[in-house]
Amino acid sequence: MSNLIAAAAAFVLIHLLISGTRVRDALTGAIGEGPYMGLFSVASVACLVWLGVAFGAANQASTNAVMWTASPVTKDIQLVAQFLAFLLAVPGLATPNPTSVRQQSVLDRPDAIKGMLRVTRHPFLWGVAIWAGGHLLVNGSVAALVLFGSLLLLALFGTTSIDAKRKRALGEARRQRLELHEIGWWRIALAVAIWAGVLAIHTKAFGVSPLP
């Protein structure tokens, strides 16, 4: 379990203490944006792989106490939560976003803020937050608490961290008017297809049925 905790802490801290603070500004000023992004990407992937491997080991350990288990109600909530998470995350990734890495130039476009970005500046992170929170409802083991809890924490604090970073670079954000048609039906269809695909392979891939 200590390995999982270390992996979760490393993954969260490199994002909250480096990527979203003035430490990043100092590093990019010293070595340049390109080298910084390369090193940070490698570190992020390494920590994510470490986190996945550590969770697999901790989840099977005899010391992995179970605090609560899924009920029919929480399974129903989880199913809806995952659908909502995909509806936010997939269109969010498929929409150019000036708050994303190396996409500040999107602001030069007349339609820079549209679609899902009118719902939230951080659709992907809110999707991750809902995804992680939903999994916590039905996974009450200590290993699950560390894994999904750390991802939930990172997603929630990541929104404020990115906002602070972009505010320093781009200034204040403005309120938007909701225009649902801008999201794009193909993005919604893609989100539904991926959600359905994950449901189809979940039992075989993870050993747990996501259905009530």
MOWOSUL-V505816 format. One line per field, one symbol per residue. psi: psi as a letter, one per 20 degrees, with the letter a starting at -180 (. if undefined). burial: 1 if it has 16 or more other ideal C-beta (glycine too) atoms within 10 Angstrom, else 0. A space follows every 50 residues. Layout:
psi->???
burial->???
This chain:
psi->hhgggggggggghhghifhjaihgggghhgiqgghghgghgggggghggg ggghggghhiqijnqohrrqrhghhgggggghghghhggghghjppoiir pkjhihiiqhlgorchiigqimhghhggghgghhhhhjnjqgghggfhgh hggggghhghggggghhhhiaqqqqqppnhhihphhgghgggggghgggh igghhijppiq.
burial->10010011011101110011000100100000000100010010001001 10011001100001000001000100111011111111111111111111 00000100000011111110111111111111111111101111111111 11011111101110110000000000000000100011011000100000 000000000100
